[in-house]
């Protein structure tokens, strides 16, 4: 179990290591290295997603490891509460950033409109925290849109033994 402490509360996350082994291994490396501690949810779109895991409070992107292979063809769906890897237009471009689906987003699934976004985990506790983050006021920050006006900080992420 992964524990994600934020400035708005705590979420517990179950990894799907059998279905998304490379993605989970990548995520766990960032967790164990403390990479996510002090990052923010930099993109909050109500009724869609919360995106985080790559920027600090000043909207500076953190240096990441190399991109990983996209495991979106693992059979898992982008359902409410699931975590998926964020990526660019390039299929195998995911590094540290992830998003949490605020609703079922079938159009993000493998093969619907493109290769899709790899689901690798789900929120098992703290959906109320997820929904509270989704309700924060947002605006623009430089060329970024949907940025919380007050930073929503991921204070600590760790593996609960």
ABEGO torsion letter per residue (X at the ends): XBBBBBAAEBBBBBBBAAABAAAAAAAAAAAAAGAABGBBBABBBBGBBBBBGABBAAGBBBBBBBBBBBAAAAGBBBBBGBBBBBBBABABABBABBBBBABBBAAABBGAABAEBBBABBBABGAAAAAAAAABBBBBBEABBGBBABBBBBABBBBBX
